[in-house]
Amino acid sequence: MTQVERQAWDVVVIGAGGAGLRAAIEAREQGMRCAVICKSLFGKAHTVMAEGGIAASMGNVNAGDNWQVHFRDTMRGGKFLNHWRMAELHAQEAPDRVWELETWGALFDRTPDGRISQRNFGGHEYPRLAHVGDRTGLELIRTLQQKIVSLQQEDKAETGDYEARLKVFQECTVTRIVKDAAGERVAGVFGYERESGRFFAIEAPAVVLATGGIGKSFKVTSNSWEYTGDGHALALLAGAPLINMEFVQFHPTGMVWPPSVKGILVTESVRGDGGVLRNSDGKRFMFDYIPDVFKEKYAQSEDEGDRWYEDPDHNRRPPELLPRDEVARAINAEVKAGRGSPHGGVFLDVSTRMPAEVITRRLPSMHHQFKELADVDITAEPMEVGPTCHYVMGGVDVDPDTAAASGVPGLFAAGEVAGGMHGSNRLGGNSLSDLLVFGRRAGLHAARYAQETAASGTRPVPDDAQLDLAAAEALRPFSAEDVEVPSAVSAGSAGSAAEQPPSPAENPYTLHQELQQTMNDLVGIIRRAGEMEDALHRLAALRVRARRAGVEGHRQFNPGWHLAIDLRNMLLVSECVARAALERTESRGGHTRDDYPEMDREWRRVNLVCRLSDPSAGLAAPTDPGRGQIRLERRETPPIRPDLLNLFEKDELVKYLTDEELTQ
Ligand code: FAD
């Protein structure tokens, strides 16, 4: 078989964003030898792009804040579909994780009296986002990297080797979780080095998925190239289910012009710091879009909204700060009604709201981004913005306390790849805190699990047959023309299996584009049953064609090969999103159905669970790739603990819970 380099570690963390690095630090501090693998350069994870801040109820700017208020806001933002225990742990532990970062060298912006400053963000009742200008993610990653280097220095002093207990394998892509010969426990991972194309296997009893999101399955997105849903797909293929996959967040404000930068994020801090949204008539239209469930909490006039920035205790917040799903839908509706900006967005203005000096100090990246990419000076003119695919609420079904993936011993997940925490919609700032809270927990419990296997002498060994199949799967794009494909695929349907003359290999880049366009057009911000059914047909056809995604040349420096490999993951997660979105016949959070516009309390009790339809196929290629690969199950959401329900007024709960739940 193809040469595979092998190493043995205690814990493998896939992903070097906030969740992965926090997990790795914890595993190493528990005494485990930990390997971190990342697709891009160390330090270039998605987390580094986070702009607005990290949500934690430290109460530095408004003493009224505490974890209970944060918990309430998070549940409201997720329209009560969040796993309550995750939302509770997150709200309780986020302040400690922020303090911890400062003890490791982070330096957040300060209040005048020297405390960590906190800014307003959509859906948060109080100013809650600790921040470093609009470059918070950069500071977070820089600090975690610095902590890793300091641990490596300790290891060097003790063992003579910097990488004795903590090693980063950068520019390496994992393509498979490998199990033991019984196919039960996780035993390691298989992957390739992106530059050389060399294969490697790392044996480890515990693997933490921290691979981020799926945004690259959509055409207009704030996400960068790594977000191809790898961790979601790796979990599915290893036998772990995904939940909440119908909930994809479309951030209301991405750049819309010029076309080359369409989708790049315009941080919510612009609105948090006073930016307003206007349509082509100059109207602040968000006042027309306050939904009933939020009516009492938001200003009813521009004057009240403006006064809130100075006197939040006696005024209500402006509706520009509604949760993201509400604002994205409102912008979409304005553009559709013909009141959009010249390039198909709406106007976001800070220039008339703050002095130029304040704008450049508080929003330096936004000022730079618009000047460089669109030749717009945001201190003097409004920005044009529109919705962009930003974040996936759905992910690996995990145990809230331990981050263990359900049903697969040895597999853990944290950060954007994990599901449950944010329910149907994530509040801004709640991701960075999620990464640290659950990254730490995943690292801790992965380390404990690895310790237990070592203590009991039951360390699993990767199955060689699985490694061989993983290598063969990765090599397939080099012999794509040999793959037989059922016919009728080129006509856009995967239905028939009749033989046709061999067709040439497919271009992986073209397949990526067609997939992204399909998801954008048919499973995007506003969804309809017919369109989603159409999307599922197209995905089936793409899946068949992807079997013939071919590349020329060698494994060295071959980006076309990397694209071909990513396709499997993108197709799997896209099918999850489309199937779950079709099944959920209501509108909630990030999932908006044109044909079912109301939120339905009965659906709050349901989690849609995605599993591989033929788990026994394991590593073997699907016999009929035209058939769906995902099976949906309905699962009842766990009942919310009564003391947590008591944090809400009954009048509010009535909007979300069924009569039966309220009686109980
Ligand atoms: P990432 O940081 O994306 O890390 C994923 C890692 O996995 C990377 O190292 C990647 O290389 C690696 N990886 C992926 N697949 C593989 C594979 N197959 N093999 C090996 N490695 C792999 N959230 C907030 O809370 N506040 C904000 O202000 C904020 N601003 C944002 C701004 C932008 C522009 C964007 C895009 C997001 C923002 N978010 C914000 C969301 C937040 O940044 C992300 O949800 C979060 O950073 C995800 O972190 P993570 O650790 O889960 O994954």
Residues whose N, C-alpha, C, O or C-beta is under 5 A from the ligand:
A	BS01	FAD	I14 G15 A16 G17 G18 A19 G20 I37 C38 K39 S40 A45 H46 T47 M49 A50 E51 G52 G53 C172 T173 V174 A210 T211 G212 S222 N223 E226 D230 L265 H390 A414 G415 E416 V417 G428 G429 N430 S431 L432 S433 L435
